[in-house]
C-alpha cells in the first residue's frame, strides 16, 4: 500500500510502515509526545461467557494498548486462543468469538516500542509444559529479565519470543514443585513492576509485584471472579468491584474456590503516579482514589501553588480536562473548551515526514478561535516529555488569537526514564533532564510555566498518607526508584512485551 503527498510541488510516495497500519508505531513518531502505558490485562474465572466478557473488558482497557490484543479461553482443559495486531474490535469478529469457548479466560491489550511490533510478542503467550497448557499475560516490566534469560539460555532453555513474559513460563516449567509453588518461586526471582494473570486447565492465578507498581483489581459478577488492570473494565461488564490486588499477593482460583496467598511480603508501596496523572481512565478507581477526583484536586492545588490572572482556563484533551475544571473552580476563572480533540482521525497510515508531523497535530487537536481570541489563556496539561507537543499547542493557541498562554502542568518535571512498564524516551530526549523550568518555558513559547510540586501531587492523590511518598512511585520525577534498576545486562526497553 502506498500514499502520495505533496512536497514542494512534487508528489512523494510513502510506504505504509508494515503489513498493518500501526506496525512499529512508536511513541517517538507519534504526533503527541506523551509517554505511553504498555499493557492492560483482563481475566474471568467461572463464567460460561468468559471470552465475550473479556472482549468487552479489553475494549474498556483499549487506551492502555492499541497495537495488539489477544484472548485465551479454557474449555474443560482445552485452550482456545487468538491474538492479532490492531484494536480489539478489529482483531475479534463474531465467528472468532464463537470459537473461544470456556468458563475461564485471560486477555491482553498491548503497546510496543519501535522494532518489536510483531505478532510473536502479542499476548497472552501460550505454552506447553509437563502439566499441559499454560497461558500468561502481564502488564509491566521485569528489570532483571536479561539476567534471568541469560541464565536460562546457558542451561538449555530455548526462547521463542523477545517478550520477558516468556521468562516466567520457563521458570515455572523448570520447577519440580506443583504449579502454585512453582509460580511463587518464579515471582521471587523477578525484580520490577508487574501484574500477572496465569491460566492453566485447573487454575487462574493473579499476582502483583511486592511494590504494587502496576494496578490490578478484583471484581465479582454473580459467582464469577473478574480481574482487570482498571476498575472501569468491571463497570463495563456489570461486575462489582471487590478490592485491589495487594502488593506481593497471589490469588489462586480453582474448582475449590478462591485462595488468598502471598509469594512475598509487601515492600515499600509504590503505585505508579502516572496512572493517576495520565494513564488510567477518569472513571477508574485505584486504591480507593477516583481518577477524575484526583486530577481535579491536582488542578485545584496547582491553582493554589501558581495562580495567574487570566480570562479562561482550558485543558488539553482528554486527560487534562478534569484538572482544568479543578483549576477553574479554585481560581474562579471560567473553564472553556478552548481546545477540541478530533476523535475520528485514528492513527496515520503513513510514516509522516517531520514537516507533515508538525502540521499533523491539527488533525487531532484544534483551537476554538472564538473562545481564545483576544483572551489570556491558562492551558492545563498533564506532563511535558520532549516539549514538542507543548510548543505546537501553545503556538496553535497564539495563532487562534490568544493574547497570552500560561502553561500549568499537573505533574512535576518528567526527567527520568521509567523501568516498570512505561514507554519513555531516552533520558537525553526528556526536556526536563537538561533544561530548567525557565528554559523549558522559552522552548515551548509560553508566557509562564509551572509544574505541580511533588507534595502537591501526593496531596492530590491522597492515598496511604502514612506511607513513604504516600504509597506512590515518583522515580520519573525524583530518580528515587523503589527497586534496583541497573544490571550488567541492561535492558533497553521499558516494556515487558518487548
N, C-alpha and C positions, 0 to 999 in steps of 0.2 A: 504494500500500500504506500502511496506517496501523496504529498500535498504540495501545491505550488504557492509561494508567497512572493509578493513584490519586494524588491530590494534595489532601491536606487534606479527604478525604471526597468529593471530586468527581472525575469522570472527565475526564481531559485527553487529547485525541487529538493524537498527534505523528506527523508525516510522516516517511517514510524520507528520508534526505538526498539521494537521487538514484535513478537507474534501477537501480543495483546497490548492495548493502549496504555497501560500503566506499568509495563515491564521496566524495571530498573529506575523507576521514577523517584529518585532520592530527594530528601528534603532540600539539599543544596540547589537542585534545579527547580524547585517549586517557586511559583510567583511569590508566595508568602514564606518568609524565612523563619517560620515557627519551628521550635523543637517538636518532635512527634513522639507520642506513645507508640510502643511497638506492637502490642497484642492485647487481645481480650479472650477470656475463656468462659465457657458455659457448660454446665453438666446437669443431667437429670438421672435420678435413680428411683425406679418403682412406679413408672407411669407408662401405660400402653402406647401413648403417643409421644414417646421421648424425643424422637428425631424432629418431629414438627415443632414441638416446644423449643428445641434447640435452635431451629431455624429462626423463629421469632425472637428468641433471646439474643442470638448473634446479630440479627438485624438491629436490635436496640443498642448493641455494642459496636456497630459498624464504624463509629468515629474513632475507635481505638485501633483500627487496622483496615485498610481499604484495598490491599493488594491481593491477598489470597484468603481462602477460608476452607473449612472442612468440618465434617461431622462423621463420627464413628458410633454406630449403634450396635448393641449386643442383643441378640435374639436367642435366648436359651443356650448361650455359649458360642453362637455363631456370630462373627463380626461382619457387619455390612458398613462400608465406609466409602466416602467420596470426598475428594479435595480438588480444588481448582483455583485458577488465577482469576481475580476480579471480585466484584461485590457479591454479597450473599445472594441477592435477587438474580444475579447473572449466572452464578455457578449452579444453583439448585432450581430445577423446574419440577412440575408435578410428578412426572414419571420417575425422576431421580429420587424425590422424597418418598414415593411409594415403595421404593426398593430398600429404604433404610428402616427396616422393621426391628422392633425390640422394645423392652421396657426400661432400658438404660442407654444413655448416650453422653458423649462429650463432644464439644465443638470449639472452634478456634477462629478468630479473625486476626490478620497479621499485616504489619508493615515490614519492610526490609530496608536495609541500607543498600546503596548502589553497588551492583556487582553480585548480589546474592539473590536476585529476584528470579526464582525459578521454582517449578512445581515440587522438586525434590525436597525443598525445605518447608513446604506447606504442611500445616498440622491439622488434626492430630497425626503424629507418626505412629505407625502400626508395625509391630514386630512379632516374630515367632520365637518363643523360648520354651524351656522344658515344661512349663506349666500351661502352655497353649498360646493364645493370642494376648498381646499386651499393647494397649494404646496409651499414648502420653501426649499431653499438651501443656503449655506453660505460658505465663506472662512474666517477663523479667529477663534477667541476665545472670549467668554464672561467671563470676570474675576469674575464678581459678580453673575454668574449663580447659584451657590449653594444657595446664599441668596434668590434669587427670587424663585427658585424651592421650597425651604423650605416653603416660604410664601404661594405659590400657593397650595402646598400639604396640608398645615394646613387649607386652606379654601376650600378644597374638590377636587382639581384637581387630576386626575389620569394620570400618565405618562406611556407611552408605550415603551420609549427608554431611554438610558442614554445620548443621544445627547442633548447638550444645545440648539440646533436649535429648539427643541420642545418647549422650553420656550417661544419663540417669538409667536408660534402658540397659546399657551394658553393665553398669554397676549392679542392677537388680538381677540380671541374668546370670552373673558370675557368682552370686551368693548361693551358699548351700542351705540357707535358712528359709523358712516359709515366707510368703510374699510380704506380709506386713512387716516382719522383722527385717527383711532384705531392703524394703523401702526406707525404713528408719535408718539403717546403716548407711544406705546410699546418701540420704539427705545430710547425714553428719559429715560427709566428705565435702559438701558444697559450701562455697562462700559466694555471697551475692544477694540479690533481691529476686524473689520468685514466688509465684503462686502456681502450684501444680494440680492438675487433675490426671489421675491414672486409672485406667479401666482394664479389668480382665473379665472372664466369663462369670466370676463369682463376686468380684469386688468393684466398688468405685471408691477411690481414695482421694481426698482433698487435703492440701497442706500449704502452709505459708512459711516463708523463711523466718528465722528467730528474731529478726528485727521488724518484721511486718512491713517491709518496704513496698511491696506490691499488694493492692487490695484484693480481697475475696470475701464474698458474703454468702450466707446460707439462708435458704427460704424453704417454705413448705407449700405444696399445692395438693390439698387433700392428704393422702398418705404418702405422697411422693416427696423426695428431697431435691432441692434445686440449689446449684452453686453458680455464681456469676461474679465477674470482675466488678460489676457495679449493680447497685440495687435497682436502678431504672429498668434493668432487664427482668427483674422479678415482677415489677409493676406491669410490664408489657404482657406477660402471660397470665396475670392474675394471681401470682403467688404471693404469699405473705412473708415479709421479711422476718427472720428469726434472730440472727445475730451475725456479726463479723467473725470470720475465722481468725483465731488469735495467733500471734507470732509463735512459731515453734510447735504449733498444734498439728495433729494428724487425725483426721476424721475418716473413719472406715465404715462404709456401708456394705451390708451383705444381707442374705436372707434372714439373718439373726437380728437385723436392725442396725442402729447407729452405735458405734463405739467411739468415744471421745478419748483420744490418747495424745501423747506428746513424743516427739522424737528429739526435742531439745528444750531446755528452759528458755523463756523469753529473755533476750538480751536487751540492750538499750533499744526501746521502741523508736522507730524512725520511719514512719509512713511518709512516702514521697510528697513533699509540699507542692510539687507541680500538679498533682492530682487536684488539689483544692484551687490552685491558681488558674489552671487552664484545661487539663485533660478531661476530667470527668464531666458528664452531663450535669447541668444545673439542677435537674430533678433527682439526682442521686444523693444518697447519704453515705458517708464514710466515717466509721467510728462515731456514729451518732450526730455528726455535723452535716447539715444540708448544704450542698454546694452553692445554691443560689444565695442562701442567707450568709454564708461565709464570704462570698465575693461581694455581697452588698456591704458587709462590715468592712471589708478591705477598702472599698470606696469611701466609706464614712471616715475611717481612720486616716486614709490618705488626705482627705479634705482637712482634717484637724491638723495634720502634720505640714500641709503645703497649700494652704488656701491662696488663691489668686483671684483677683477681681476680674470677672468675665461676664459675657452676656448669655452664653449657653454652654451646656455640658453635653458631649456626645461620646458614645463608646464605639470601639472598633468591633464589629460583629464577628462571631456571636458571643465569644467567651467573656467579653468585657462589658456587655450590656448591664449585667447585674451590678457590677462595681460602679458604672457610670450613674445608675439610678441612686446608689448609696451616696456617691459624691454630691449629686444634685440635691438630695434630700438634706444632707448635712449642711450645705452652704446656702440653700435657698435659691441657687441659680437654676433656671429652668433646664430640664432634660429635654433634648430634642434628637430626632433621628437625623443627624447630620451626615451619617454615612449609611449607605444601603448595600447589602450583600446580594448579589445575584445568585440564587440557589440552583440555577439550572445550567450553569456553564460546565460543570463536571471538570474532568482533567483533560488537558490538551492531548490531541492525537499526535502532535509532533514535538520534537525537542526544540523549543524555540531558540532563536538567536538572542543574544543579550539585548539587542535593540527591541525586539518584539516582547521580551520578558519585561523590560522596563515599562512598555506600554500596556502589557497584558494585565497588569493589576486592575485596570479599569474595566476589564471584562468581568471581574469578580467583585469589585468594590467601586462604588461611585459616590461622590459628594452631592448632597442636595443643595444646589446653588441658592434657592430661595430661602433656605434655612440658615446657611452660614454666611451669605454675602453681607458684607458691612458689619460683621459681628466679631467679637473677641471670643474665641472658642477654646474650651478645655477639652482636650482629646484624651480619653482614658483607654489604655491598652494594658494587657496582662504581662508583657515582657518585651525586652529588646534583645535579639540574639546577635545578628550581624549588623543591624541598623538599616539595612537596605529597605525593608518594608516600611519602617517608620518614616524614612526620608520620603518615600513615594507618597505616603498618605498625607504627611504634612504638606508637601508640595501640591497635592491634589486639593486640599482644603484651601490653600492660598490661591490656586488657580480658579477656584469657585468663588473667590472674593472675600475670604476670611481676612479680617484686619490683623488679628494676632492668633497664634496657635500655641497653646500651653499644653505640653505633654505630661501626663501623670501616669506612672506605671505601678500596677498593683503587686509588684514583686521587687525584692532587692535586685541590684545589678547581677545579671547572669554571667559569671566569669569563669566557671569551672565545668569540665565535662562530667557527664553522668555515666557511671559504670553499672547501673542497675536496671537498664531496660528502656532508656530514653535515647532516641536517635539524636545525638548532639554533634555539632561540628567539631573540628579540631580546635583545641584551645586558642590557637592563633586567629581563628575566624570569629571568635566571640569578641565583640567590640569592647565589652566592659573589662576584658582581661588586659587590655593595653591602653585604654583611654579613661580619663577622669570623666565625671559627670558633665563638667563644663565642655570638655572636648566632644563628648557624645552629643550634647545639645547643639553644638555648632555643626556636627556631622549630619544631624537629621534636620537642620534648618528650623529648629523650634525657638520660640521666644523665651520659653523657660522649660526646664525639665526637672522632675523629681521622682525618685524611686521610693516605694514604701520601705520603711525600715524593717529589719528582722523582728524587732519587738512588735511592730505594728502587724506584721504577718502572723506571728504567734498568737497575738491577742484576737485577731480577726477570726482565725480558725477555731480557737477556743477549746481544743481537746486536750485532755490529760495535763492540766495546769501544774501538777506536782512532779512531772517527769522532765527530763533533760530536753530542752528545745520544745517543750510541750508535746513531746512524742513525735516530732517532725524530723525528717531528713532535710537539711538545708545545705548540703555539701556543694551544690551548684552555685550557691551564693557565698559560702564562707570557707570552703575547702575542708570542712570537718566531716570526713567520711566515717560512717559507723562500722565499716569493715576494712580490712586490708584491701587495697585495690591495685597494688603494683607487684607483679611477679616477674620472674626471669623470662618466662614466655608470655610477654604482654599480649593481651587481646586487643585487636584493632577496632573492634566493633562493640557497640553497647547493646546489641540485640541478641537474645537467646536463640533467635531463629536463624542466625547467620553463621 
